[in-house]
Amino acid sequence: MSHNSYPPLDLNVDHEISLIDILRFFKSAWKAIAIFGLTGMALSIAYLAMTPNQYEASVQIAMAQIGAANNNNNNNNNNSPLGVNIEEPALLISRLSSPTSFTPEAIAACGLQEQANAGVSLSKSIKLTPAKGVASVVELKTFGGTPKSAQDCALGVFELIKTTQAQIVAPYIEEAKVKLADDEDRLQKAKDLVARSDKSGAAVGASYLSTRDEIRYLLDEITALKNILTSNQNRATRMVAPIYASDMPIAPKKRMALAAGLFSGLFLGLLLALARQLVLKLKSASGGVL
């Protein structure tokens, strides 16, 4: 038996492999196993050298809201002192999963303008999740080759969300403006009627009382409509905090890649050593015929 061959273990059914047999095997095979382990690490290092770093940027985004008229019978859980969400987080997440939701500006901000099917790539690369415990906030995560590119992508997607939610609320704002102008005109006519009645000293009748009730109703409605219009800008889509982009890459994971390369190489070396020993044992059992 040569110096580099592995001492064959007795594979007879009635023979148990002893600890000494195992130690002898590793003593003769450790060089081959170590070489494969180092080769696996070398391949991992080459992989890390060729794979570009990937950085992550994250930001929490509060949904645009609109003031709601007071309604004591409204039990909608989405109502809050700040208003009602223009778009629910789940709906936003579903909308941005479609490639057609992304504008050329958002695609360019993420550096994908030269890529085919850029909308598909962007919809799969960003991550949008509802914030835990908050019904009006989503967390956005974007990725890039540098911290700045990841941050620019997050800003571009945020601007897209802000613009589209402003477009969603625009018809309601216009409707509120038209309604407000009509109510103010009705209020002025009702006030003029009451003023003329007061000057003439006419007896208080059903028509007079009805007009006074209408004035109170119109005042309440005008207040609610003005609240919607004046609060629209303050309740636009906004960042809860500035965009955060770490200087540490999230991929590739160096420690994991090196460990995987090392242990894969060691395992492969061990398998090959065992396979070689099995071949030697079969040759020995067949009298060298194989």
Secondary structure, DSSP 8 states (H G I E B T S, - for coil): --TTS-------TT----HHHHHHHHHHHHHHHHHHHHHHHHHHHHHHHHS--BEEEEEEEE--EE-----TT---TT-BTTBEESS-HHHHHHHTTSGGG--HHHHHHTT-TTSTTHHHHHHHH-EEEE-TT-TTEEEEEEEESSHHHHHHHHHHHHHHHHHHHHHHHHHHHHHHHHHHHHHHHHHHHHHHHHHHHHHHT----HHHHHHHHHHHHHHHHHHHHHHHHHHTTTTSSEESS--EE-SS--BS-HHHHHHHHHHHHHHHHHHHHHHHHHHHHHHHHTTT--
